[in-house]
Amino acid sequence: MQLYILVGLIFAFTVAVFAVQNATKVDIRFLFWEFKNISLALVVFGAAAGGAFIVFALGVGREFRHALRVRELSHQNLKLSQRVSRLEAERERDDRCRVPVNTNSHRLGS
């Protein structure tokens, strides 16, 4: 986790340096929109923020799926633990009811 934070900070610093060094005014056309005389630094920051938002949204979706899976597995674990307890109780009851077998019996006619 700390490695991700470090890489993120290095990337953010690199983007900031790039944007400050390239602060010229540019015209932007995207699909149906057109923006004139916008600072390239603003464009770079906007692109970086958009990318960060997409990564965040994908991460939230993944975490949500993992949380659902954990809940499902926890429920399954509880059911299996209850089944094991029930089967152990049945086995203990059966062991108490079992008649011991005498292994020292003599054969007739020996």
Phi and psi in radians as a Rosetta constraint file:
Dihedral C 1 N 2 CA 2 C 2 CIRCULARHARMONIC -1.154 0.35
Dihedral N 2 CA 2 C 2 N 3 CIRCULARHARMONIC -0.546 0.35
Dihedral C 2 N 3 CA 3 C 3 CIRCULARHARMONIC -1.126 0.35
Dihedral N 3 CA 3 C 3 N 4 CIRCULARHARMONIC -0.717 0.35
Dihedral C 3 N 4 CA 4 C 4 CIRCULARHARMONIC -1.069 0.35
Dihedral N 4 CA 4 C 4 N 5 CIRCULARHARMONIC -0.733 0.35
Dihedral C 4 N 5 CA 5 C 5 CIRCULARHARMONIC -1.133 0.35
Dihedral N 5 CA 5 C 5 N 6 CIRCULARHARMONIC -0.761 0.35
Dihedral C 5 N 6 CA 6 C 6 CIRCULARHARMONIC -1.098 0.35
Dihedral N 6 CA 6 C 6 N 7 CIRCULARHARMONIC -0.801 0.35
Dihedral C 6 N 7 CA 7 C 7 CIRCULARHARMONIC -1.106 0.35
Dihedral N 7 CA 7 C 7 N 8 CIRCULARHARMONIC -0.706 0.35
Dihedral C 7 N 8 CA 8 C 8 CIRCULARHARMONIC -1.084 0.35
Dihedral N 8 CA 8 C 8 N 9 CIRCULARHARMONIC -0.743 0.35
Dihedral C 8 N 9 CA 9 C 9 CIRCULARHARMONIC -1.146 0.35
Dihedral N 9 CA 9 C 9 N 10 CIRCULARHARMONIC -0.718 0.35
Dihedral C 9 N 10 CA 10 C 10 CIRCULARHARMONIC -1.103 0.35
Dihedral N 10 CA 10 C 10 N 11 CIRCULARHARMONIC -0.748 0.35
Dihedral C 10 N 11 CA 11 C 11 CIRCULARHARMONIC -1.102 0.35
Dihedral N 11 CA 11 C 11 N 12 CIRCULARHARMONIC -0.782 0.35
Dihedral C 11 N 12 CA 12 C 12 CIRCULARHARMONIC -1.080 0.35
Dihedral N 12 CA 12 C 12 N 13 CIRCULARHARMONIC -0.734 0.35
Dihedral C 12 N 13 CA 13 C 13 CIRCULARHARMONIC -1.100 0.35
Dihedral N 13 CA 13 C 13 N 14 CIRCULARHARMONIC -0.749 0.35
Dihedral C 13 N 14 CA 14 C 14 CIRCULARHARMONIC -1.091 0.35
Dihedral N 14 CA 14 C 14 N 15 CIRCULARHARMONIC -0.757 0.35
Dihedral C 14 N 15 CA 15 C 15 CIRCULARHARMONIC -1.098 0.35
Dihedral N 15 CA 15 C 15 N 16 CIRCULARHARMONIC -0.739 0.35
Dihedral C 15 N 16 CA 16 C 16 CIRCULARHARMONIC -1.103 0.35
Dihedral N 16 CA 16 C 16 N 17 CIRCULARHARMONIC -0.774 0.35
Dihedral C 16 N 17 CA 17 C 17 CIRCULARHARMONIC -1.104 0.35
Dihedral N 17 CA 17 C 17 N 18 CIRCULARHARMONIC -0.776 0.35
Dihedral C 17 N 18 CA 18 C 18 CIRCULARHARMONIC -1.052 0.35
Dihedral N 18 CA 18 C 18 N 19 CIRCULARHARMONIC -0.787 0.35
Dihedral C 18 N 19 CA 19 C 19 CIRCULARHARMONIC -1.134 0.35
Dihedral N 19 CA 19 C 19 N 20 CIRCULARHARMONIC -0.727 0.35
Dihedral C 19 N 20 CA 20 C 20 CIRCULARHARMONIC -1.161 0.35
Dihedral N 20 CA 20 C 20 N 21 CIRCULARHARMONIC -0.665 0.35
Dihedral C 20 N 21 CA 21 C 21 CIRCULARHARMONIC -1.317 0.35
Dihedral N 21 CA 21 C 21 N 22 CIRCULARHARMONIC -0.302 0.35
Dihedral C 21 N 22 CA 22 C 22 CIRCULARHARMONIC -2.137 0.35
Dihedral N 22 CA 22 C 22 N 23 CIRCULARHARMONIC 1.036 0.35
Dihedral C 22 N 23 CA 23 C 23 CIRCULARHARMONIC -1.598 0.35
Dihedral N 23 CA 23 C 23 N 24 CIRCULARHARMONIC 0.374 0.35
Dihedral C 23 N 24 CA 24 C 24 CIRCULARHARMONIC -1.210 0.35
Dihedral N 24 CA 24 C 24 N 25 CIRCULARHARMONIC 2.814 0.35
Dihedral C 24 N 25 CA 25 C 25 CIRCULARHARMONIC -1.506 0.35
Dihedral N 25 CA 25 C 25 N 26 CIRCULARHARMONIC 2.384 0.35
Dihedral C 25 N 26 CA 26 C 26 CIRCULARHARMONIC -2.353 0.35
Dihedral N 26 CA 26 C 26 N 27 CIRCULARHARMONIC 2.816 0.35
Dihedral C 26 N 27 CA 27 C 27 CIRCULARHARMONIC -1.786 0.35
Dihedral N 27 CA 27 C 27 N 28 CIRCULARHARMONIC 2.356 0.35
Dihedral C 27 N 28 CA 28 C 28 CIRCULARHARMONIC -2.084 0.35
Dihedral N 28 CA 28 C 28 N 29 CIRCULARHARMONIC 2.292 0.35
Dihedral C 28 N 29 CA 29 C 29 CIRCULARHARMONIC -2.150 0.35
Dihedral N 29 CA 29 C 29 N 30 CIRCULARHARMONIC 2.195 0.35
Dihedral C 29 N 30 CA 30 C 30 CIRCULARHARMONIC -2.469 0.35
Dihedral N 30 CA 30 C 30 N 31 CIRCULARHARMONIC 2.043 0.35
Dihedral C 30 N 31 CA 31 C 31 CIRCULARHARMONIC 0.893 0.35
Dihedral N 31 CA 31 C 31 N 32 CIRCULARHARMONIC -1.901 0.35
Dihedral C 31 N 32 CA 32 C 32 CIRCULARHARMONIC -1.733 0.35
Dihedral N 32 CA 32 C 32 N 33 CIRCULARHARMONIC -0.049 0.35
Dihedral C 32 N 33 CA 33 C 33 CIRCULARHARMONIC -1.761 0.35
Dihedral N 33 CA 33 C 33 N 34 CIRCULARHARMONIC 2.626 0.35
Dihedral C 33 N 34 CA 34 C 34 CIRCULARHARMONIC -2.462 0.35
Dihedral N 34 CA 34 C 34 N 35 CIRCULARHARMONIC 2.219 0.35
Dihedral C 34 N 35 CA 35 C 35 CIRCULARHARMONIC -2.124 0.35
Dihedral N 35 CA 35 C 35 N 36 CIRCULARHARMONIC 2.298 0.35
Dihedral C 35 N 36 CA 36 C 36 CIRCULARHARMONIC -1.953 0.35
Dihedral N 36 CA 36 C 36 N 37 CIRCULARHARMONIC 2.527 0.35
Dihedral C 36 N 37 CA 37 C 37 CIRCULARHARMONIC 0.955 0.35
Dihedral N 37 CA 37 C 37 N 38 CIRCULARHARMONIC 0.889 0.35
Dihedral C 37 N 38 CA 38 C 38 CIRCULARHARMONIC -1.779 0.35
Dihedral N 38 CA 38 C 38 N 39 CIRCULARHARMONIC 2.450 0.35
Dihedral C 38 N 39 CA 39 C 39 CIRCULARHARMONIC -1.108 0.35
Dihedral N 39 CA 39 C 39 N 40 CIRCULARHARMONIC 2.357 0.35
Dihedral C 39 N 40 CA 40 C 40 CIRCULARHARMONIC -1.080 0.35
Dihedral N 40 CA 40 C 40 N 41 CIRCULARHARMONIC -0.537 0.35
Dihedral C 40 N 41 CA 41 C 41 CIRCULARHARMONIC -1.065 0.35
Dihedral N 41 CA 41 C 41 N 42 CIRCULARHARMONIC -0.725 0.35
Dihedral C 41 N 42 CA 42 C 42 CIRCULARHARMONIC -1.127 0.35
Dihedral N 42 CA 42 C 42 N 43 CIRCULARHARMONIC -0.700 0.35
Dihedral C 42 N 43 CA 43 C 43 CIRCULARHARMONIC -1.107 0.35
Dihedral N 43 CA 43 C 43 N 44 CIRCULARHARMONIC -0.782 0.35
Dihedral C 43 N 44 CA 44 C 44 CIRCULARHARMONIC -1.118 0.35
Dihedral N 44 CA 44 C 44 N 45 CIRCULARHARMONIC -0.799 0.35
Dihedral C 44 N 45 CA 45 C 45 CIRCULARHARMONIC -1.084 0.35
Dihedral N 45 CA 45 C 45 N 46 CIRCULARHARMONIC -0.711 0.35
Dihedral C 45 N 46 CA 46 C 46 CIRCULARHARMONIC -1.098 0.35
Dihedral N 46 CA 46 C 46 N 47 CIRCULARHARMONIC -0.745 0.35
Dihedral C 46 N 47 CA 47 C 47 CIRCULARHARMONIC -1.130 0.35
Dihedral N 47 CA 47 C 47 N 48 CIRCULARHARMONIC -0.732 0.35
Dihedral C 47 N 48 CA 48 C 48 CIRCULARHARMONIC -1.134 0.35
Dihedral N 48 CA 48 C 48 N 49 CIRCULARHARMONIC -0.721 0.35
Dihedral C 48 N 49 CA 49 C 49 CIRCULARHARMONIC -1.144 0.35
Dihedral N 49 CA 49 C 49 N 50 CIRCULARHARMONIC -0.705 0.35
Dihedral C 49 N 50 CA 50 C 50 CIRCULARHARMONIC -1.093 0.35
Dihedral N 50 CA 50 C 50 N 51 CIRCULARHARMONIC -0.744 0.35
Dihedral C 50 N 51 CA 51 C 51 CIRCULARHARMONIC -1.115 0.35
Dihedral N 51 CA 51 C 51 N 52 CIRCULARHARMONIC -0.718 0.35
Dihedral C 51 N 52 CA 52 C 52 CIRCULARHARMONIC -1.107 0.35
Dihedral N 52 CA 52 C 52 N 53 CIRCULARHARMONIC -0.687 0.35
Dihedral C 52 N 53 CA 53 C 53 CIRCULARHARMONIC -1.122 0.35
Dihedral N 53 CA 53 C 53 N 54 CIRCULARHARMONIC -0.730 0.35
Dihedral C 53 N 54 CA 54 C 54 CIRCULARHARMONIC -1.106 0.35
Dihedral N 54 CA 54 C 54 N 55 CIRCULARHARMONIC -0.781 0.35
Dihedral C 54 N 55 CA 55 C 55 CIRCULARHARMONIC -1.087 0.35
Dihedral N 55 CA 55 C 55 N 56 CIRCULARHARMONIC -0.730 0.35
Dihedral C 55 N 56 CA 56 C 56 CIRCULARHARMONIC -1.076 0.35
Dihedral N 56 CA 56 C 56 N 57 CIRCULARHARMONIC -0.801 0.35
Dihedral C 56 N 57 CA 57 C 57 CIRCULARHARMONIC -1.093 0.35
Dihedral N 57 CA 57 C 57 N 58 CIRCULARHARMONIC -0.737 0.35
Dihedral C 57 N 58 CA 58 C 58 CIRCULARHARMONIC -1.143 0.35
Dihedral N 58 CA 58 C 58 N 59 CIRCULARHARMONIC -0.664 0.35
Dihedral C 58 N 59 CA 59 C 59 CIRCULARHARMONIC -1.148 0.35
Dihedral N 59 CA 59 C 59 N 60 CIRCULARHARMONIC -0.693 0.35
Dihedral C 59 N 60 CA 60 C 60 CIRCULARHARMONIC -1.116 0.35
Dihedral N 60 CA 60 C 60 N 61 CIRCULARHARMONIC -0.739 0.35
Dihedral C 60 N 61 CA 61 C 61 CIRCULARHARMONIC -1.063 0.35
Dihedral N 61 CA 61 C 61 N 62 CIRCULARHARMONIC -0.749 0.35
Dihedral C 61 N 62 CA 62 C 62 CIRCULARHARMONIC -1.131 0.35
Dihedral N 62 CA 62 C 62 N 63 CIRCULARHARMONIC -0.765 0.35
Dihedral C 62 N 63 CA 63 C 63 CIRCULARHARMONIC -1.099 0.35
Dihedral N 63 CA 63 C 63 N 64 CIRCULARHARMONIC -0.656 0.35
Dihedral C 63 N 64 CA 64 C 64 CIRCULARHARMONIC -1.114 0.35
Dihedral N 64 CA 64 C 64 N 65 CIRCULARHARMONIC -0.774 0.35
Dihedral C 64 N 65 CA 65 C 65 CIRCULARHARMONIC -1.101 0.35
Dihedral N 65 CA 65 C 65 N 66 CIRCULARHARMONIC -0.702 0.35
Dihedral C 65 N 66 CA 66 C 66 CIRCULARHARMONIC -1.125 0.35
Dihedral N 66 CA 66 C 66 N 67 CIRCULARHARMONIC -0.707 0.35
Dihedral C 66 N 67 CA 67 C 67 CIRCULARHARMONIC -1.104 0.35
Dihedral N 67 CA 67 C 67 N 68 CIRCULARHARMONIC -0.720 0.35
Dihedral C 67 N 68 CA 68 C 68 CIRCULARHARMONIC -1.101 0.35
Dihedral N 68 CA 68 C 68 N 69 CIRCULARHARMONIC -0.727 0.35
Dihedral C 68 N 69 CA 69 C 69 CIRCULARHARMONIC -1.137 0.35
Dihedral N 69 CA 69 C 69 N 70 CIRCULARHARMONIC -0.717 0.35
Dihedral C 69 N 70 CA 70 C 70 CIRCULARHARMONIC -1.098 0.35
Dihedral N 70 CA 70 C 70 N 71 CIRCULARHARMONIC -0.745 0.35
Dihedral C 70 N 71 CA 71 C 71 CIRCULARHARMONIC -1.106 0.35
Dihedral N 71 CA 71 C 71 N 72 CIRCULARHARMONIC -0.746 0.35
Dihedral C 71 N 72 CA 72 C 72 CIRCULARHARMONIC -1.089 0.35
Dihedral N 72 CA 72 C 72 N 73 CIRCULARHARMONIC -0.790 0.35
Dihedral C 72 N 73 CA 73 C 73 CIRCULARHARMONIC -1.203 0.35
Dihedral N 73 CA 73 C 73 N 74 CIRCULARHARMONIC -0.601 0.35
Dihedral C 73 N 74 CA 74 C 74 CIRCULARHARMONIC -1.126 0.35
Dihedral N 74 CA 74 C 74 N 75 CIRCULARHARMONIC -0.727 0.35
Dihedral C 74 N 75 CA 75 C 75 CIRCULARHARMONIC -1.118 0.35
Dihedral N 75 CA 75 C 75 N 76 CIRCULARHARMONIC -0.760 0.35
Dihedral C 75 N 76 CA 76 C 76 CIRCULARHARMONIC -1.115 0.35
Dihedral N 76 CA 76 C 76 N 77 CIRCULARHARMONIC -0.700 0.35
Dihedral C 76 N 77 CA 77 C 77 CIRCULARHARMONIC -1.094 0.35
Dihedral N 77 CA 77 C 77 N 78 CIRCULARHARMONIC -0.739 0.35
Dihedral C 77 N 78 CA 78 C 78 CIRCULARHARMONIC -1.082 0.35
Dihedral N 78 CA 78 C 78 N 79 CIRCULARHARMONIC -0.798 0.35
Dihedral C 78 N 79 CA 79 C 79 CIRCULARHARMONIC -1.080 0.35
Dihedral N 79 CA 79 C 79 N 80 CIRCULARHARMONIC -0.743 0.35
Dihedral C 79 N 80 CA 80 C 80 CIRCULARHARMONIC -1.196 0.35
Dihedral N 80 CA 80 C 80 N 81 CIRCULARHARMONIC -0.639 0.35
Dihedral C 80 N 81 CA 81 C 81 CIRCULARHARMONIC -1.118 0.35
Dihedral N 81 CA 81 C 81 N 82 CIRCULARHARMONIC -0.717 0.35
Dihedral C 81 N 82 CA 82 C 82 CIRCULARHARMONIC -1.120 0.35
Dihedral N 82 CA 82 C 82 N 83 CIRCULARHARMONIC -0.684 0.35
Dihedral C 82 N 83 CA 83 C 83 CIRCULARHARMONIC -1.152 0.35
Dihedral N 83 CA 83 C 83 N 84 CIRCULARHARMONIC -0.740 0.35
Dihedral C 83 N 84 CA 84 C 84 CIRCULARHARMONIC -1.072 0.35
Dihedral N 84 CA 84 C 84 N 85 CIRCULARHARMONIC -0.770 0.35
Dihedral C 84 N 85 CA 85 C 85 CIRCULARHARMONIC -1.067 0.35
Dihedral N 85 CA 85 C 85 N 86 CIRCULARHARMONIC -0.759 0.35
Dihedral C 85 N 86 CA 86 C 86 CIRCULARHARMONIC -1.111 0.35
Dihedral N 86 CA 86 C 86 N 87 CIRCULARHARMONIC -0.770 0.35
Dihedral C 86 N 87 CA 87 C 87 CIRCULARHARMONIC -1.177 0.35
Dihedral N 87 CA 87 C 87 N 88 CIRCULARHARMONIC -0.634 0.35
Dihedral C 87 N 88 CA 88 C 88 CIRCULARHARMONIC -1.142 0.35
Dihedral N 88 CA 88 C 88 N 89 CIRCULARHARMONIC -0.685 0.35
Dihedral C 88 N 89 CA 89 C 89 CIRCULARHARMONIC -1.138 0.35
Dihedral N 89 CA 89 C 89 N 90 CIRCULARHARMONIC -0.733 0.35
Dihedral C 89 N 90 CA 90 C 90 CIRCULARHARMONIC -1.099 0.35
Dihedral N 90 CA 90 C 90 N 91 CIRCULARHARMONIC -0.728 0.35
Dihedral C 90 N 91 CA 91 C 91 CIRCULARHARMONIC -1.120 0.35
Dihedral N 91 CA 91 C 91 N 92 CIRCULARHARMONIC -0.748 0.35
Dihedral C 91 N 92 CA 92 C 92 CIRCULARHARMONIC -1.097 0.35
Dihedral N 92 CA 92 C 92 N 93 CIRCULARHARMONIC -0.729 0.35
Dihedral C 92 N 93 CA 93 C 93 CIRCULARHARMONIC -1.107 0.35
Dihedral N 93 CA 93 C 93 N 94 CIRCULARHARMONIC -0.744 0.35
Dihedral C 93 N 94 CA 94 C 94 CIRCULARHARMONIC -1.156 0.35
Dihedral N 94 CA 94 C 94 N 95 CIRCULARHARMONIC -0.641 0.35
Dihedral C 94 N 95 CA 95 C 95 CIRCULARHARMONIC -1.141 0.35
Dihedral N 95 CA 95 C 95 N 96 CIRCULARHARMONIC -0.623 0.35
Dihedral C 95 N 96 CA 96 C 96 CIRCULARHARMONIC -1.265 0.35
Dihedral N 96 CA 96 C 96 N 97 CIRCULARHARMONIC -0.539 0.35
Dihedral C 96 N 97 CA 97 C 97 CIRCULARHARMONIC -1.484 0.35
Dihedral N 97 CA 97 C 97 N 98 CIRCULARHARMONIC -0.225 0.35
Dihedral C 97 N 98 CA 98 C 98 CIRCULARHARMONIC -1.232 0.35
Dihedral N 98 CA 98 C 98 N 99 CIRCULARHARMONIC 2.388 0.35
Dihedral C 98 N 99 CA 99 C 99 CIRCULARHARMONIC -1.465 0.35
Dihedral N 99 CA 99 C 99 N 100 CIRCULARHARMONIC 2.241 0.35
Dihedral C 99 N 100 CA 100 C 100 CIRCULARHARMONIC -1.149 0.35
Dihedral N 100 CA 100 C 100 N 101 CIRCULARHARMONIC 2.487 0.35
Dihedral C 100 N 101 CA 101 C 101 CIRCULARHARMONIC -1.708 0.35
Dihedral N 101 CA 101 C 101 N 102 CIRCULARHARMONIC 2.293 0.35
Dihedral C 101 N 102 CA 102 C 102 CIRCULARHARMONIC -1.449 0.35
Dihedral N 102 CA 102 C 102 N 103 CIRCULARHARMONIC 2.001 0.35
Dihedral C 102 N 103 CA 103 C 103 CIRCULARHARMONIC -1.594 0.35
Dihedral N 103 CA 103 C 103 N 104 CIRCULARHARMONIC -0.106 0.35
Dihedral C 103 N 104 CA 104 C 104 CIRCULARHARMONIC -1.735 0.35
Dihedral N 104 CA 104 C 104 N 105 CIRCULARHARMONIC 0.384 0.35
Dihedral C 104 N 105 CA 105 C 105 CIRCULARHARMONIC -1.266 0.35
Dihedral N 105 CA 105 C 105 N 106 CIRCULARHARMONIC 2.567 0.35
Dihedral C 105 N 106 CA 106 C 106 CIRCULARHARMONIC -1.689 0.35
Dihedral N 106 CA 106 C 106 N 107 CIRCULARHARMONIC 2.585 0.35
Dihedral C 106 N 107 CA 107 C 107 CIRCULARHARMONIC -1.360 0.35
Dihedral N 107 CA 107 C 107 N 108 CIRCULARHARMONIC 2.561 0.35
Dihedral C 107 N 108 CA 108 C 108 CIRCULARHARMONIC -1.276 0.35
Dihedral N 108 CA 108 C 108 N 109 CIRCULARHARMONIC 2.401 0.35
Dihedral C 108 N 109 CA 109 C 109 CIRCULARHARMONIC 1.473 0.35
Dihedral N 109 CA 109 C 109 N 110 CIRCULARHARMONIC 0.119 0.35
